Amino acid sequence: MKGLVNWEALQKLAMAPMMKQMDQNPAEMWGKSAIMYNQMAQLEVVYTRNQLDHLLLGPADSVLDIGCGPGRLAVPIAQRCARVTALDVAPAMLEVCQDNARRAGVTNLETRLLNWEEAVVGDNIEQHDVVIASRSVGMRDLVKLNQVARKHVFILSFARSPSLKEARDSLFRDVTDDVLDLPPANRMLGYNIIFNMLYDMGIDPSVKVVPDGFTRDYRSRLEAYDDLRQLGHFPSEKEEIFRCNVDRWLTANGDGSCTFRIETRTYIIGWPPQDLDL
Ligand SMILES: C[S@@+](CC[C@H](N)C(=O)[O-])C[C@H]1O[C@@H](n2cnc3c(N)ncnc32)[C@H](O)[C@@H]1O
């Protein structure tokens, strides 16, 4: 069905600045972030579990995770399902994913090095029962997502600021120069776009918005600084600024220990694949 609003054009406009950067060499760009992303994903484990609980996953299902990164979702999904294909364009991300799978004792996860833009269903990528595109290039082609899934498709991303990168950057503001100076997420250009694109394709997607965030308990503030410092590199004269940035997110527990927590929200849009009204 042709909708009243050109949501596809809006999606392109909304994603343009980020995509321009990503499209140049996604493998290299994402490869450089693999270690940082994995560290942030470890702070996110409790919230990630909550996201998984909202996905329809059966023990006999095969699952395709498009743009799997370090396996934040792919590894725990492999513990719930028959098998997982963890697909990514960045070899460095797939190495971290394999390492995480090994540590978790997961043996039913296969990594696949492939640029999703070059994936052709039935040619170099086979159908899977459940398909996941989380914070992923996969959400740029909803028709291909619909085509590659047998039972269900799920798209996940941040429903508001901060995203993972924004949360990480909040610790390194005025400390390093790899902090992106982006305005906070614009609600007018949020998950409403994907919902409406699907609606116009004849799909009635489900939408859930769940708490997300990054948290860890530390025995002391010093332990927190030492751990979180590993998310970036900065000269020692910037230490005080870094500590002030971290302090914003630390709560003292009364016994000298403290809790680091940055909260945000993630949306989960899902649908069973169907014939499309294009
Ligand atoms: C923001 S991370 C998301 C990781 C994971 N899905 C999650 O939810 O935590 C995006 C991932 O998509 C991968 N990626 C980017 N462009 C891609 C492409 N064209 N084809 C396949 N993977 C891609 C990146 O390498 C990166 O690992």
The ligand as a Gaussian input file, in Angstrom:
#p B3LYP/6-31G(d) Opt

LIG

0 1
 C       25.796000      -1.298000      16.857000
 S       26.507000      -2.855000      16.511000
 C       25.180000      -3.925000      17.021000
 C       25.665000      -5.211000      17.624000
 C       24.556000      -6.132000      18.139000
 N       23.571000      -6.430000      17.127000
 C       23.875000      -5.575000      19.357000
 O       22.666000      -5.381000      19.352000
 O       24.560000      -5.358000      20.362000
 C       26.354000      -2.918000      14.742000
 C       27.047000      -4.128000      14.110000
 O       26.647000      -4.220000      12.749000
 C       27.767000      -4.561000      11.975000
 N       27.568000      -4.063000      10.598000
 C       27.645000      -2.783000      10.153000
 N       27.402000      -2.736000       8.828000
 C       27.172000      -4.011000       8.424000
 C       26.882000      -4.607000       7.165000
 N       26.783000      -3.884000       6.064000
 N       26.704000      -5.952000       7.108000
 C       26.816000      -6.716000       8.243000
 N       27.111000      -6.204000       9.459000
 C       27.279000      -4.870000       9.558000
 C       28.941000      -3.880000      12.666000
 O       30.165000      -4.473000      12.341000
 C       28.552000      -4.047000      14.134000
 O       29.092000      -5.222000      14.664000

